[in-house]
Structure formats: structure tokens, C-alpha cells
């Protein structure tokens, strides 16, 4: 069998959600949920929400910058809740390693890997 023959195409999809991250996924309320449940929101509450959202968006911007600097072939899509980076030309393990080397954890993004057969029956 030819070792250079590609049998599957990997599609890596990184989702960077604006309002979810890390400990928020472990049943804690997100800053947005906490804010929405306040009976009387004051200026300090609004500033606390602003700080949490600003911090999260900066983390997302840093991760996108790292990945796009390391690899040029990304399709970038925006949504009201997330930024999506997709590629078929970079192994997702390399991407994860790169993000970890820069201090990011796997709680800060959602990775979905899809595989498509490149030829015939397997």
C-alpha cells in the first residue's frame, strides 16, 4: 500500500464562544446569566459584566491570532454567539499544542473534528 495515499480528510472546527468558557461550563452561571438574574442592576454590576466580556473577547482574539499566524488556510465565520475557525489542511493536534504552549486550556474553545473518506471503500 502506498504510504503517501491520503485515506481521510480531516476537517478541524474551532468554536470560540463569547459567553462560555472554562468554569462556566462546569455548572457555574456565566457572567451574563448572573447579570440577567439581578433584580436591580447598578453601575458596578454593569461594569463587572463589561469586564468579563472584554476579558473573554481578548482571549478569543489572542487564540485566533495565534492560529492564523501559524497557518494561513483558515475559513473564519462569525456568529452572534461565537467565532468559528475551520481548516482541512492542519492537524487539530498541532493547533491544540500551539494554543497550550501559549497558556490556553481546552476549556476555552470547542473543537469538532470531522473525517471524510478521500477515496473508495475502506
C-alpha positions as CSV (number, residue, x, y, z in Angstrom):
1,X,0.0,0.0,0.0
2,X,1.2,3.5,-0.8
3,X,2.1,5.3,2.4
4,X,1.6,8.7,0.7
5,X,-2.0,7.9,-0.2
6,X,-4.5,10.0,1.8
7,X,-7.4,7.9,3.0
8,X,-9.3,10.5,5.1
9,X,-9.6,14.3,5.1
10,X,-9.7,15.9,8.5
11,X,-11.8,19.0,9.0
12,X,-11.0,20.8,12.2
13,X,-13.5,23.3,13.5
14,X,-12.7,25.5,16.5
15,X,-15.6,27.3,18.1
16,X,-14.8,30.3,20.3
17,X,-18.0,31.1,22.3
18,X,-18.3,34.6,23.6
19,X,-20.3,33.9,26.8
20,X,-19.0,30.5,27.7
21,X,-15.6,29.4,28.9
22,X,-13.8,27.2,31.4
23,X,-15.6,27.1,34.8
24,X,-18.8,28.4,33.3
25,X,-19.2,25.0,31.5
26,X,-19.0,23.3,34.9
27,X,-22.4,24.3,36.0
28,X,-21.4,27.8,37.3
29,X,-23.5,30.7,36.0
30,X,-21.9,32.8,33.3
31,X,-21.5,36.5,34.0
32,X,-24.3,37.2,31.5
33,X,-26.6,34.8,33.4
34,X,-25.7,36.3,36.8
35,X,-26.4,39.8,35.4
36,X,-29.7,38.8,33.8
37,X,-30.9,37.4,37.2
38,X,-30.3,40.7,39.1
39,X,-33.4,42.4,40.4
40,X,-31.7,45.8,40.4
41,X,-28.5,46.3,38.3
42,X,-26.3,49.1,39.3
43,X,-23.4,50.7,37.6
44,X,-20.9,48.3,39.4
45,X,-22.9,45.3,38.1
46,X,-22.8,46.7,34.5
47,X,-19.0,47.3,34.8
48,X,-18.4,43.8,36.1
49,X,-20.2,42.4,33.1
50,X,-18.3,44.6,30.8
51,X,-15.0,43.5,32.3
52,X,-15.9,39.8,32.0
53,X,-17.0,40.2,28.3
54,X,-13.9,42.3,27.5
55,X,-11.6,39.7,29.1
56,X,-13.3,36.8,27.2
57,X,-13.2,38.7,23.8
58,X,-9.5,39.5,24.3
59,X,-8.7,35.8,25.0
60,X,-10.6,34.8,21.8
61,X,-8.7,37.4,19.8
62,X,-5.4,36.1,21.1
63,X,-6.3,32.5,20.2
64,X,-7.4,33.5,16.7
65,X,-4.2,35.5,16.2
66,X,-2.0,32.5,17.3
67,X,-3.8,30.1,15.0
68,X,-3.9,32.4,11.9
69,X,-0.3,33.4,12.3
70,X,0.7,29.7,12.5
71,X,-1.4,28.6,9.5
72,X,-2.9,30.7,6.7
73,X,-5.6,28.4,5.4
74,X,-8.5,29.1,7.8
75,X,-12.1,29.8,7.0
76,X,-13.3,32.3,9.6
77,X,-17.0,32.7,10.2
78,X,-18.7,34.9,12.7
79,X,-22.0,34.4,14.6
80,X,-23.8,36.3,17.3
81,X,-22.5,33.8,19.8
82,X,-19.1,32.7,18.6
83,X,-16.3,32.9,16.1
84,X,-15.6,29.7,14.1
85,X,-12.2,28.8,12.5
86,X,-12.2,25.8,10.1
87,X,-9.4,24.1,8.1
88,X,-8.7,20.9,6.3
89,X,-5.0,21.5,5.9
90,X,-3.7,21.4,9.5
91,X,-4.0,18.6,12.0
92,X,-6.0,19.7,15.0
93,X,-3.4,18.2,17.4
94,X,-0.9,20.7,16.2
95,X,-3.4,23.5,16.8
96,X,-4.2,22.4,20.3
97,X,-0.5,22.0,21.1
98,X,0.2,25.5,19.9
99,X,-2.6,27.0,22.0
100,X,-1.5,25.1,25.1
101,X,2.1,26.4,24.6
102,X,0.6,29.9,24.8
103,X,-1.2,29.2,28.0
104,X,-4.7,28.4,26.8
105,X,-6.7,25.4,28.0
106,X,-9.1,23.1,26.2
107,X,-11.9,24.7,28.2
108,X,-11.5,27.9,26.2
109,X,-12.7,26.5,22.9
110,X,-14.9,23.7,21.5
111,X,-13.2,21.5,18.9
112,X,-15.1,19.4,16.4
113,X,-13.1,17.1,14.1
114,X,-14.8,15.6,11.1
115,X,-13.4,13.0,8.8
116,X,-14.3,12.3,5.2
117,X,-13.1,9.4,3.1
118,X,-10.8,10.6,0.3
119,X,-11.3,7.5,-1.9
120,X,-13.5,4.4,-2.4
121,X,-14.4,1.8,0.1
122,X,-12.3,1.2,3.2
